[in-house]
Amino acid sequence: MLPERPSGMLKDFGIEVKEEDLKYEEEWDRRWKYISEAVDRVGTVQLRMFDRWGNRIDELLYPPEYWEMLYAGYRAGVVGRAFKEGSLKPFYVLGYITSFYDPGVYCPYTVSISTALPLYKYGSEELKEKYLPNLIATEGEIWQGATWMTEARGGSDLGNTVETVAAPIGDGLYILNGEKYFASNVGAEVAVVAARIKGKPKGVRSLALFLLPKYRRDGSLNYLVRRIKPKIGTRSVPTGEVELRDSEAYLLGREEWGIYLILEALNVSRVANSVGSVALAHRAWVEALTFARKRWAFGKYISEHPLLRRQFEDMRREVREAFALAWEAVEALDGVYLEKPRYSQAYHTFRLIAHMAKYWTAEVSVSAAKWAMEVHGGMGVLEEYPVERLLREAMILPIWEGTAHRQVLDGIEAIVKKDAHIGLYERFKDYAGAEEIRRIGEEIKGMDEYVRERDADLLFTGLIDATLKVLRQRYSLT
């Protein structure tokens, strides 16, 4: 059996769940899940672009209860505790609890911490003093962050698709002009934005990362929201199109480090995506069991039929394995997240684990949500019941923070260029089957380049299978 609450899964894996985490979960179960459901049913959030005097304000029109639900996570420390405790684990613990009920709400938290971290690591003392306290606050005035990389031509090939240009005007201040096509958490007080340095050719080496506040120094809006995207799911996070028109932004780190800082932010989000994917799959299993225990067919409850009983057990095992892989990514990241370029071998090993976890857990979330819908039969396709929404939410998770193809190819690259499989082997060498991880990695390195890319997904899933065999031993998964 899987626990019926997200905290139960965390405890099953020996992860510390504090009293305040349980209180946060209780509020979700008692009240916020109903607010979340209502927000999803209403659909795309409305955008009020102008006030009644014609001034541009770009205000998001959610019901007041939404803001209560959203800021409860910030007050619980989903961002702030990571900085207070010197570990990212509280962020992922609270993220698992949040995503069990609403993975869309976890997105604002994720992009907020992915804004605060590069500011903390690479911002000047002046920038940190001005912007960091409110980003990591748990009371008083709390600011949200956002990470805006993707433009209209796509998000994976950033070197060729980012057309936003940054022109320096002195003292680390730049003027940005361009557009961001998928800008999640529009309305945030601060964002980190990818832009190409003016005068440099297209390519990843010309990209830099900038901190962009919502308001200019003169108090006017620093970015404009063109429209809000009508999405299939994750309606609890506003995603829009953003216009940057002579927008003021501050360089983070060095110009030549830009692509590394961008990928650091993405990798934090990829691990969050993995944690959220497993939480959704866990919720799908619980919803399916709740229904199956009361649905009577052919003389017994359908949960008692042998075929479905076996499927419940198969899905239980798959969800637990997915959790083990996701939490392995959390553990790996927690040891290296403060590193700066040039990175250690441990960081490259983390990258490989993160790509595996993001790819695999997203696939599990989709299959679990689809299966839960099938368990419900006709009731599963009706909007008024939970699992229809779970499938819509799940379909977004393989896309967020890089598609399955991107995870596979980037994971293969980490093996070929950084020998990340060696670090993975070293991490697991005391377990039977670890040698298979090294063998697959060496096979990948030695292949013809065309064949390696052609068969990349098959090779990558083979490596994931070998890793899962080890994790079954580590966590005694049966």
C-alpha positions in Angstrom: 0.0 0.0 0.0 1.0 3.6 -0.5 0.3 6.1 2.2 -2.8 8.2 1.7 -1.0 11.4 2.6 2.1 12.8 1.0 3.9 13.0 4.3 3.5 9.3 4.7 5.6 8.6 1.5 8.3 11.0 2.8 8.5 9.2 6.1 8.6 5.8 4.4 11.8 6.9 2.9 13.3 8.1 6.1 12.9 11.8 5.2 12.4 14.2 8.0 9.0 15.8 8.1 8.6 18.5 10.7 5.6 19.4 12.7 5.1 22.6 10.6 5.2 20.5 7.5 2.4 18.3 8.8 0.3 21.4 9.7 0.9 22.7 6.1 -0.3 19.4 4.8 -3.4 19.4 7.1 -4.4 22.8 5.7 -4.1 21.5 2.2 -6.3 18.6 3.0 -8.8 20.6 5.0 -9.3 23.7 2.8 -6.8 24.6 0.1 -7.5 21.6 -2.1 -11.0 22.9 -2.5 -9.7 26.3 -3.5 -7.3 24.7 -5.9 -10.1 22.7 -7.5 -12.2 25.9 -7.9 -9.3 27.8 -9.5 -8.8 25.0 -12.0 -12.5 24.9 -12.9 -12.7 28.6 -13.5 -9.8 28.3 -15.9 -7.3 30.8 -17.1 -6.7 33.7 -14.8 -7.9 37.1 -16.0 -5.5 40.0 -16.7 -6.4 43.6 -16.0 -4.0 45.5 -18.1 -5.1 49.1 -17.4 -6.6 51.0 -14.4 -9.6 53.2 -15.0 -7.3 56.2 -15.8 -5.6 54.3 -18.6 -2.4 53.5 -16.8 -0.8 50.1 -17.4 -1.0 48.0 -14.3 -1.0 44.3 -15.6 -2.9 43.0 -12.5 -3.7 39.3 -12.2 -7.3 38.6 -11.1 -7.4 35.5 -9.0 -9.9 35.2 -6.1 -8.6 36.3 -2.7 -8.6 32.7 -1.5 -6.0 31.8 -4.2 -3.5 34.3 -2.8 -4.1 32.9 0.7 -3.4 29.4 -0.5 -0.3 30.5 -2.5 1.3 32.6 0.2 0.8 29.9 2.8 3.6 28.0 1.2 5.9 31.0 1.4 5.0 31.5 5.0 5.6 27.8 5.7 9.2 28.4 4.4 9.1 26.6 1.0 11.7 29.1 -0.2 13.0 30.7 3.0 13.9 27.6 5.0 16.5 26.5 2.4 18.5 29.6 3.1 17.9 29.4 6.9 18.8 25.7 7.1 21.5 25.6 4.5 19.8 22.8 2.6 17.4 22.5 -0.3 15.6 19.5 1.2 12.9 21.5 3.0 12.0 23.1 -0.4 11.5 19.6 -1.9 9.7 18.2 1.2 7.1 21.1 1.1 7.1 20.8 -2.7 6.1 17.1 -2.5 3.2 18.0 -0.2 2.1 20.8 -2.4 2.3 18.9 -5.6 0.2 16.0 -4.2 -2.7 18.5 -4.2 -1.7 20.9 -6.9 1.6 20.7 -8.9 0.7 24.1 -10.5 1.2 25.9 -7.1 4.6 24.3 -6.8 5.7 26.2 -9.9 5.7 29.7 -8.3 7.7 28.3 -5.4 10.1 26.6 -7.8 10.8 29.7 -9.9 11.0 31.8 -6.8 13.8 29.7 -5.3 15.4 29.5 -8.8 15.5 33.3 -8.7 16.7 33.7 -5.1 19.6 31.1 -5.5 21.5 32.8 -8.4 21.0 36.2 -6.7 22.4 34.7 -3.5 25.4 33.1 -5.3 26.2 35.7 -8.0 24.6 39.0 -7.1 26.5 41.9 -5.8 26.2 42.8 -2.1 24.1 45.8 -3.1 21.7 43.6 -5.1 21.4 41.0 -2.4 20.7 43.6 0.2 18.0 45.2 -1.9 16.2 42.1 -3.3 17.1 38.9 -1.4 15.4 39.6 2.0 11.9 39.7 0.6 12.5 36.7 -1.7 13.3 34.5 1.2 11.0 36.0 3.7 8.4 33.9 5.6 6.5 36.8 7.1 5.8 40.5 6.3 6.2 41.5 2.6 7.0 38.4 0.6 8.2 38.7 -3.0 7.8 36.1 -5.7 10.4 35.2 -8.4 10.3 34.0 -11.9 12.6 32.4 -14.5 12.1 33.6 -18.1 14.1 31.9 -20.7 11.8 30.7 -23.5 11.0 32.7 -26.5 8.6 32.2 -29.4 10.9 30.0 -31.4 11.4 27.5 -28.6 13.2 26.9 -25.4 15.6 24.0 -25.9 18.1 25.6 -28.3 18.6 28.8 -26.3 21.7 29.8 -28.1 19.7 30.3 -31.4 16.3 31.1 -30.1 17.0 33.8 -27.5 16.7 37.1 -29.3 16.3 39.4 -26.3 19.2 41.8 -26.3 21.0 43.3 -23.3 22.9 46.5 -23.7 25.2 47.7 -20.8 24.8 51.2 -19.5 27.2 51.0 -16.6 27.6 49.9 -13.0 26.2 46.4 -13.8 23.0 47.8 -15.2 21.7 46.7 -18.6 18.7 47.7 -20.8 16.8 44.6 -22.1 14.6 44.5 -25.2 12.8 41.5 -26.4 9.9 39.1 -25.6 9.5 36.0 -23.5 6.8 33.6 -24.9 6.3 31.2 -22.0 6.8 33.3 -18.9 5.5 31.4 -15.9 4.6 33.3 -12.7 4.0 36.6 -14.5 3.4 39.3 -12.0 6.4 38.3 -9.9 8.3 41.1 -8.2 11.6 39.9 -9.5 12.7 37.6 -12.4 15.9 36.1 -13.8 16.0 36.5 -17.5 18.2 35.1 -20.3 19.4 37.6 -22.8 22.1 37.9 -25.5 24.8 40.6 -24.9 24.4 43.3 -27.6 26.9 43.0 -30.4 27.7 39.4 -29.8 26.8 36.6 -32.3 24.1 34.1 -31.5 25.2 31.1 -29.5 25.1 29.9 -25.9 28.4 31.7 -25.1 26.7 35.0 -25.8 24.0 34.5 -23.3 24.0 36.1 -19.8 21.6 35.9 -16.9 20.0 39.1 -15.5 18.0 40.0 -12.5 14.9 42.0 -13.6 12.7 43.8 -11.1 9.0 44.4 -11.7 9.4 48.1 -11.4 12.0 50.5 -12.8 14.0 52.9 -10.6 11.4 55.6 -11.4 8.5 53.4 -10.2 7.1 52.5 -13.7 6.4 49.0 -14.8 9.6 47.3 -16.0 7.9 44.6 -18.0 4.6 44.3 -19.7 2.3 41.3 -19.8 0.8 40.9 -23.3 -1.6 38.1 -22.4 -2.1 35.1 -20.2 -1.8 31.6 -21.8 -4.9 29.3 -21.8 -3.3 26.1 -20.7 -4.5 22.5 -20.5 -3.5 22.4 -16.8 -1.4 24.0 -14.1 -3.9 26.9 -14.1 -2.9 27.8 -10.6 0.3 29.3 -12.0 -0.2 32.3 -14.4 1.9 31.8 -17.6 1.9 34.7 -20.0 3.8 36.5 -22.7 6.1 39.2 -21.5 7.4 42.2 -23.3 10.7 43.8 -22.3 10.9 47.4 -23.6 13.9 49.2 -22.4 13.6 47.2 -19.2 16.2 47.7 -16.5 18.1 44.6 -15.4 21.3 43.7 -13.4 23.9 41.2 -14.6 24.4 38.2 -12.3 27.9 36.8 -12.2 30.1 37.2 -15.3 28.8 37.7 -18.8 30.7 34.6 -20.0 29.1 32.5 -17.2 25.6 33.1 -18.5 24.8 29.7 -19.9 26.0 28.0 -16.7 23.8 30.2 -14.5 20.8 29.6 -16.8 21.4 25.8 -16.5 21.8 26.0 -12.8 18.4 27.5 -12.4 16.9 25.0 -14.8 18.4 22.1 -12.9 16.9 23.2 -9.6 13.6 23.3 -11.5 14.1 19.9 -13.1 14.5 18.3 -9.7 11.4 20.1 -8.5 9.6 18.7 -11.6 10.7 15.2 -10.7 9.4 15.6 -7.1 6.1 17.1 -8.4 5.7 14.3 -10.9 6.0 11.6 -8.3 3.6 13.4 -6.0 1.0 13.5 -8.8 1.5 9.8 -9.5 1.1 9.1 -5.8 -2.2 11.1 -5.7 -3.4 9.3 -8.8 -2.9 5.9 -7.1 -4.7 7.1 -4.0 -7.7 8.4 -6.0 -7.9 5.1 -7.9 -7.9 3.1 -4.8 -10.5 5.3 -3.1 -12.8 4.7 -6.1 -12.0 1.0 -6.5 -12.8 0.2 -2.9 -16.4 1.4 -3.4 -17.1 0.5 -7.0 -19.1 -2.7 -7.2 -19.0 -4.9 -10.3 -19.4 -8.6 -11.1 -20.2 -9.5 -7.5 -17.4 -7.7 -5.7 -15.6 -4.4 -5.3 -13.4 -3.9 -8.2 -10.4 -3.5 -5.9 -10.8 -7.2 -5.1 -10.6 -8.4 -8.7 -7.2 -10.2 -9.3 -6.2 -8.2 -12.4 -6.8 -4.9 -10.8 -5.2 -5.9 -7.6 -2.1 -6.8 -9.5 -2.1 -3.5 -11.3 -2.4 -1.6 -8.0 0.6 -3.5 -6.8 2.6 -2.8 -10.0 1.7 0.9 -9.9 2.6 1.1 -6.2 6.0 -0.4 -7.0 6.6 2.0 -9.9 5.6 5.1 -7.9 8.0 4.1 -5.1 10.8 3.5 -7.6 10.1 6.9 -9.2 10.2 8.5 -5.7 13.6 6.9 -5.0 15.0 8.3 -8.2 13.6 11.7 -7.6 15.0 11.9 -4.1 18.3 10.7 -5.3 18.4 13.8 -7.5 17.5 15.9 -4.4 20.3 14.3 -2.4 22.8 14.8 -5.2 21.8 18.5 -5.7 21.9 19.2 -2.0 25.6 18.4 -2.0 26.6 20.7 -4.9 24.1 23.5 -5.3 26.4 26.2 -4.0 29.2 25.3 -6.5 30.2 27.8 -9.2 31.9 27.3 -12.5 34.1 25.3 -13.0 32.1 22.5 -11.4 33.3 19.4 -9.7 32.8 15.8 -10.9 30.1 15.5 -8.3 28.1 18.3 -10.0 28.3 16.5 -13.4 27.1 13.3 -11.7 24.2 15.3 -10.2 23.3 16.6 -13.7 23.1 13.0 -15.0 20.8 12.0 -12.1 18.6 15.1 -12.6 18.1 14.3 -16.3 17.3 10.7 -15.5 14.9 11.7 -12.8 13.1 14.5 -14.7 12.7 12.2 -17.8 11.5 9.1 -15.9 9.3 10.6 -13.3 7.4 12.7 -15.8 6.6 9.5 -17.8 5.4 7.7 -14.6 3.1 10.7 -13.8 1.4 10.4 -17.2 1.0 6.6 -17.1 -0.3 6.7 -13.5 -2.8 9.5 -14.3 -4.0 7.6 -17.4 -4.3 4.4 -15.4 -6.3 6.1 -12.6 -8.7 7.4 -15.3 -9.1 3.9 -16.6 -9.9 2.6 -13.1 -12.6 5.1 -12.8 -14.1 4.2 -16.2 -16.6 6.7 -17.5 -16.3 8.7 -14.2 -12.7 9.3 -15.0 -13.4 11.5 -18.0 -15.8 13.9 -16.3 -14.4 17.3 -15.3 -16.3 17.2 -12.0 -14.2 14.4 -10.5 -10.5 14.5 -9.6 -8.6 12.2 -12.1 -9.6 14.1 -15.2 -7.7 17.0 -13.9 -4.7 14.8 -12.8 -4.2 13.7 -16.4 -4.3 17.3 -17.7 -1.8 18.3 -15.1 0.4 15.3 -15.8 0.6 16.0 -19.5 2.5 19.2 -18.8 5.2 17.7 -16.7 7.2 16.0 -19.5 7.3 19.5 -21.2 8.2 21.8 -18.3 12.0 22.5 -17.9 12.9 20.6 -21.1 11.2 17.9 -23.1 12.0 14.2 -22.8 14.3 14.5 -25.8 16.2 17.3 -24.1 16.7 15.3 -20.9 17.9 12.2 -22.9 20.4 14.1 -25.1 21.7 16.3 -22.2 22.1 13.2 -20.0 24.1 11.4 -22.8 26.2 14.5 -23.2 27.1 14.5 -19.5 28.4 10.9 -20.0 30.3 11.6 -23.2 31.9 14.9 -22.2 32.1 14.7 -18.4 32.2 11.0 -17.6 29.2 11.5 -15.4 28.5 7.7 -15.4 31.7 7.1 -13.5 30.5 9.3 -10.7 27.2 7.5 -10.7 29.0 4.2 -10.5 31.1 5.4 -7.6 27.9 6.5 -5.8 26.5 3.0 -6.1 29.5 0.8 -6.2 28.7 -1.0 -3.0 25.5 -2.4 -4.5 25.0 -5.4 -6.8 24.5 -4.3 -10.4 26.4 -1.0 -10.1 28.9 -2.3 -12.6 26.1 -2.4 -15.2 25.9 1.4 -14.9 29.6 1.8 -15.8 29.3 -0.7 -18.6 26.4 1.2 -20.2 28.2 4.5 -19.8 31.3 3.2 -21.5 29.2 1.7 -24.3 27.6 5.1 -24.9 30.9 6.8 -25.0 32.4 4.4 -27.5 29.5 4.5 -30.0 29.4 6.1 -33.4 28.0 9.6 -32.9 25.0 9.2 -35.3 24.0 5.8 -33.8 24.4 7.2 -30.3 21.9 10.0 -31.0 19.6 7.8 -33.0 19.3 5.3 -30.1 19.7 7.8 -27.3 16.3 7.1 -25.7 16.9 3.4 -25.7 20.4 3.8 -24.2 19.2 6.3 -21.6 16.3 4.1 -20.4 18.7 1.2 -20.1 20.8 3.3 -17.8 17.7 4.3 -15.8 16.8 0.6 -15.5 20.2 -0.2 -14.1 20.0 2.7 -11.7 16.6 1.6 -10.5 17.9 -1.9 -9.8 20.4 -0.3 -7.4 17.8 1.9 -5.8 15.6 -1.1 -5.1 18.4 -2.5 -3.0 19.2 0.8 -1.3 15.6 1.4 -0.2 14.5 -2.3 0.0 11.8 -1.7 -2.6 9.5 -4.6 -3.2 
